Amino acid sequence: MTEYTPSTAGTLSKSDCLVVYRPSKEPVSVTVRSSVGKLFGRSIEDTAKSMLGVFGVKTGLLEIDDDGALNLVLSARIETTLRLAGFELNISLPERDRTFSAAKIQREPSAKQLPRRARLYIPGNQPNLMINADLFGADTLIFDLEDSVPPERKLEARILVRYMLSDTHLFRESELAVRINPIDSSCGREDLEEIVNSRPQAIVLPKCESARDIQVLDVELARLEAREGLPLGSILILPLIETAAGVLAAKEIAAASPRNAALCFGYEDFISDIHSSAGEKNVRSASTPANHAGEMPHSSSQPEALLAKQMIVLAARAAGIDPLDSVISDTEDKEALRSSCEEARVLGMSGKAVIHPVQIPTVKSAFHPSEEEIMQAKAIVEAYERSVVEGKGTAALGDTMIDVPVVERAWRLLNDYRIGD
């Protein structure tokens, strides 16, 4: 960057702002153009001047074109612009935390066994999609710094995600995770450096191909937790398996760290990696419904990935964590989505990723037992408990004998979904 090359961040779109810093030898000044300027113009200017002070900027012009950005979005865009221009924070870590609200966060760590039926991916550089994401009922929100963010926008996205997670008023209902870039890249480590102080509850690790990938991430998280004063091990890991090598190493990956909370499958990258000719044609064929609860559809919606999913299920269950399925990219075909969920549940998976809030109700419903299943499970448990009280060596439901594995499955269904009498 030459002395007078401008730096920019953000977009002139709903709930966002375009910020440009133009270097010059003139004393620093701020220009604001906003769709809500009459109400918030002075506040926007005050925020800009405060940020300029934090970065020690004395000269140049800061231009802001705003379309209703929240103050945290405005601050994130200004910080990105100034850092791209070569400025650095001239305050200590405690002062940084007070300035950027991170010290105020009292977010509790997630439980490893938390239900993760619906995981909503959100592009990490689109504030209009992020702000209300907690209102749609997803079990987990995944702020994406990888595939949905172009290389030239990586810094911008990670700074925005840090601000979003540092806000004390947003995201109180869902588990909060961040998908970083692969850990063997400098970009992945830069993601961690930027976001850990904002207290994400989990890190989604993409392109995971070995236990070493998890172990490297574990060490990095421990280092950053110590630096930020967080409890050791408080940030969980959700390994994302998306390649043939990852599938073959699934057992070792699942058991590589006590931080692992689930083993996730990435379909699109996987079929590309194995050179499959399958694609959306198979997704669209998923509208073939299952016959009854607990039965597979007549044909798999993604036969090219069936073995991979089974291996991920076995690896995850052997390690005592949940296996979670990939996305269905057709957001309009509810039947395809429901059928894919039913197939995943029959395979032993506990949840599915989604890319649009409209998919969340279908996924959560599909991964919840039906009334028929609940009634059957209750009847099995009652029959078994009755046989114990009566001192019988075996239990029966009607003409069917009930053995211990059947009772255990019934107990687990009722316990996992907290279904009482």
PEURSUL-V619138 format. One line per field, one symbol per residue. ss: DSSP state (a for helix, b for strand, c for the rest). psi: psi as a letter, one per 20 degrees, with the letter a starting at -180 (. if undefined). burial: I if it has 24 or more other C-alpha atoms within 12 Angstrom, else O. A space follows every 50 residues. Layout:
ss->???
psi->???
burial->???
This chain:
ss->ccccccbbbbccccccbbbbbbbbbbbcbbbbbbccaaaaaaaaaaaaaa aaaaccccbbbbbbbbccccaaaaaaaaaaaaaaccccccccaaaaaaaa caaacccccccccccccbbbbbbcccaaaaccaaaccccbbbbbcccccc aaaaaaaaaaaaaaaaccccccccbbbbbbcccccaaaaaaaaaaaaacc cbbbbcccccaaaaaaaaaaaaaaaaaacccccccbbbbbbccaaaaaca aaaacccccbbbbbbcaaaaaaaccccccaaaaaaaaccbccccccbccc ccaaaaaaaaaaaaaaaaaccbbbbccccccccaaaaaaaaaaaaaaccc bbbbccaaaaaaaaaaccccaaaaaaaaaaaaaaaaaaacccccbbbccb bbcaaaaaaaaaaaaaccccc
psi->prhjpqqqqaqmrpjaqppppoqriqqprppppqikhhhjgggghggghg hhghjkphrrpoppoqlkpqhhgggghgggghhhijqqpkrrgghghhgj ihiipkpqqqqhjpplgooopppjjnhhihgjhiiijqhppoopjdhipq hijgggghgghggghipiiqmihqqoqporrqhjqhhghhgghhihijlq iqpporkpirhhgghgggggggghgghjkqppjhprpnpopjrghgghjg ghghjiqihpiqoqpogghghghjkqirchhhghiiiorqgrpjqqrhqq hmhijggggghggggghhikrqppraroioiinhhgggghggghhhijqi rqqqiphhigggghghjpqrhggggggghggggghhhghikqirqqocjp qprghggghgggghghjloa.
burial->OOOOOIIIIIIIOIIIIIIIIIIOOOOOIIIIIIOOOOOOIOOIIOIIIO IIIIIOIOIIIIIIIIIIIIIIIIIIIIIIIIIIIOIOOOOOOOOOIOII IIIOIOIOIIOIOIIIIIIIIIIIIIIIIIIOIIOIIIIIIIIIIIIOIO OOIIIIIIIIIIIIIIIOOIIIOIIIIIIIIIIIOOIIIIIIIIIIIIII IIIIIIIIIIIOIIIIIIIIIIOIIOOIOIOOIIIIIIIIIIIIOIIIII IIIIIIIOIIIIIIIIIIIIIOOOOOOOIOOIIIIIIIIIOOIIOIIOOI IIIIIIOIIIIIIIIIIOIOIIIIIIIIIIIOOIIIIIIIIIIIIIIIII IIIIIIIIIIIIIIIIIIIOOOOIOIIIIIIOIIOOOOOOOOOOIIOOOO OIOOOIIOOIIOIIOOIOOOO
